[in-house]
């Protein structure tokens, strides 16, 4: 890993799939399972991707993407769009250790776009991934 590849990001939606991640940043990165306590992953109205919001009784399962650099974070910021903001959170990594990392949460002013239904990985089927990739990167 290069000196500037120093950031770790917790992802919980479409970026958990390497084909989506590599379409955004142009490469594949190491990933490992992680948990984010105190947040809830919800469907976004009319979309096939989720957002998270604070919820003290919930835990989000996701992946840690390691080895990101500033340019990667800028590309990810653009990909996530205006409804999300990047913040630091503490996750439990696959070794059971607490780790401070970045993640994207829905901004306060956009919380109304979240449905009160949990988004599941199984919701993002192969067919939906293919349509999502075509829409996001070929339009």
N, C-alpha and C positions, 0 to 999 in steps of 0.2 A: 504494500500500500504506500502511495506517495505521501509526502509530508502534508500536503494540502487536502488529502482525502480523509478528513477528520470528523465528519459529522455523521450522526446516526439518526434515522427517522423511523418513527413508529407509524405503520400504515395498517389500515383496517378495512379497506375497500378494494377498488379496482387495481390499485398499485401493488397488491399482494401477488399479482400475476406478472411473471417476468416479461411476457410479451407487451404488456401495457407499460411497465417501467422502462423497458429498453426503447419503446417508442417515444417516451418523454425525454429521457436523458441520453439515449444513444448507446447504452451499454447495460450489461447485466452486473448486478452487485450481489454480494453474499447476503443471505437472509436467515433469520432465526425466529422461532416463535416467541411471543411475549404477551403479557397481560397488562392492561391499563385499567386500574381500579378507579371508581368514582366518575365514570363516564358511561353513556349509553349510545350504542350505534343504532341509528334509525334510518329508515328509508326516506328519501327526498321525494316530495310530491312530483309525479310525472317523470321521474328519472330512474335509471337502473343502477345508480351508485348511491352510497350512503353519506351521512355526516354524523358527527358525534357532538354530544352536548353533555354538560355536567349533570350527573345523577349519582348521589352518594351511595345508592343501593345497587348499582350496576357495575359490571366489569366487561371490557371489550377485549376479545381475542384478536390478535393481529400478528404482524411480522415486523421485525426490526430490519431495516436496510442499512447496512454498514458501508463505510468507505465513500461517503458523499463529499463533494467539494462545493465551493461557493457557486460555481456555474451550474452544478446540478440543482442546488437549492433554488436558484433563480428560475430555472426551467420548471421546476416543480411548483413554485409560487404561481407562475403563469398558467400552468395546467390546472391548478386547483381553482383559480378564478377569484372574483371579488367576494363571493359568499364565505370564503374560508380565510382564517388567519393562522399563521404558523406560531406555535407557542412551545415552551419547554414544559415537559411533564416527566413524572417519575413512573417508570414501568418496572415490571418484574420480568427479567430476561429468562432464557431457557435454562439457566443454571440456578434459578431461584434467587438471583441477586437483584437489588434495586439499582436502577440506572437512569440517569437523567438524559433525555433525548428530546428531539423535536417531534411534533405531530401537527396535524391540521384540524382545527375545530371550526364549527359554524359560528360566524360572528353573531353577536347578540341581536343585531337588527335583522338578521335573516332566520332566526329560530322558527318562525312561522312556516318555513318551507319544509320542516321536518314533520313526517307522519309519526304517529305514536305506535308504530309497528317496527319491530327489530328487523334490520337487514341481515340476511344470512349469506354466507359464502355460496351456498347452493343456489341462491337467487341469481347469481352471475354465471349462467350456463355458458357453455362453449359457443352456442349460437349468439347469445347476447354479447359475449366478449367480441366476437367477430364483427357484429354490427356496431358496437361501441368504438372499436378501433377504426373501422371505416369512417364513421361519423367524425371522430375526434381528429384524425390525422390525415384524411384524404379529402376533406371538404375544403 
